[in-house]
Amino acid sequence: MFPRKVRGRTTLLHLILQTIGVVSLLWLTFGALNWLWFDFTLGYKPYIEITMIVVAASILEFISRSEETESLAGLSKELISSVSTRQTLFSLAAVFSSLVMLKDDSLSRVFLISFFTCYFFWINWSNRTGFRALNRLLYRN
């Protein structure tokens, strides 16, 4: 088990890497659907806004975590799945509430379904294996 100070650094680095992965996933999904499904007719502006909303939701979820789930070190698979679901729901709620409040219909429903499906799998995989691998990589003796 790692000391709290070390776990905090790893947790913060994990959040940064996870967020970079989410943003990359969002734009890969956008690019693939724009190329394969929509023949380059999707505009970029709403997706830039969605990127900022998803990043803000990730940071807000991280700040509001309880002390026992702040670090993923030593958590059971059930608790890690619970944290992953919570992260996904934070982003999902933020995106859909902004869509409802702004009455924005320029976002593709196919994109939203594809992105949030991939998002959940990325977050779940990252929380289950990425955090422990990052700990081993940074603090091996």
Buried (B, 14 or more C-beta within 10 A) or exposed (E): EBEEEBBEEBBEBBBEBBBEBBBEBBBEBBEEBBEEEEEEEBEEEBBEBBBEBBBEBBEEBBEEBEEEEBBBBEBEEEBBBBBBEBBBBBBBEBBEEBBEEEEEEEBBEEBBEBBBEBBBEBBBEBBBEBBBEBBEEEEEE
